Amino acid sequence: MKHHLLSIAPMMDWTDRHCRVLHRMLTGRAVLYTEMLTTGAILHGDRARLLAFDPAEHPVALQLGGSEPADLAAAARIGEAEGYDEINLNVGCPSDRVQSGRFGACLMREPELVAECMAAMGAAVKVPVTVKCRIGVDDQDPQESLFRLVDLCAAAGVRHFVVHARKAILKGLSPKENRDVPPLNYPLVWRLKAERPELTVVINGGIGSLAEAETHLAHVDGVMLGRAAYHTPGLLGEADRRLFGVGETVGAVQAVERYRPYIARELAAGTHLAAMTRHMLGLFHGLAGARTWRRILTVEGVKPGAGLEVVDAALAAVSGFSDGSGLQDQRLARRLEAGEAA
């Protein structure tokens, strides 16, 4: 099975372990990515907390931030030992904090160093090591910067690249603006695949629906969804059937029912309900009752001692907007089919 057909982007403060399990309840095939973790955090921090994940998450990739080959190799070994299926290097994050640590998008200016890092990681582990990058930064010519980075890393043994099809403007734009302002250049990423057919090329950036993903899959090996998957996770319920050709559509109600045992286990372990329900707010996006669903989860879910009764109340309220026949999930499926829900 070509899991790389679809993946969910690493997103700081969003794709934590609770979010990833919710996404797995919707799609059994897509590759899930952790938030970026720095080598320093993994080597010197609370490793058990930072690297914890549920077995249901597989296939799941660990994304690292760093630029010291020995540290990245050590962190990759730890990630592999913890059971991650892939180790990914962040060469795309544009935040000031990341730049000051000499990793993320600023590494687009040091492709030789990136290749050295990837060679060290590849020698340290047996699982695949991959790169997530931009097409360039600041005044770089993407026609040169992207291909040079990819070619050097390929020479170091990397075969899988995720390319955010925008430049990162490190001087003058905020991280949020860097997700929207620099223009997208999808044809350049398509060209990368056409001219480097032996490599696995996954495209990322501004893709808002499965219909758009299908368009890209005519040109590249895979699509990585970011904010669309987070804010409207219901679209993932169509992914296995539409992109992978397996399984049935998973509706929003069904996803909540699948997620419920996980919530119960985590509550018993002391996790606050809001840590999980915050990722569920967009599940009924575009359907009757979506606002009520969000209101109950946000207002009641943060209260001390909040438990599964809050999720059940929210689900009951949403069900009250339908006739109980599953029409909510059917309507969502039709909207997703048309690429409208995102």
Beta strands, then each sheet from edge to edge (+ up, - down):
strand 1: 6-8
strand 2: 31-33
strand 3: 37-38
strand 4: 60-65
strand 5: 86-91
strand 6: 129-137
strand 7: 160-168
strand 8: 200-204
strand 9: 222-225
sheet 1: 3+ 4+ 2+ 1+ 9+ 8+ 7+ 6+ 5+
end
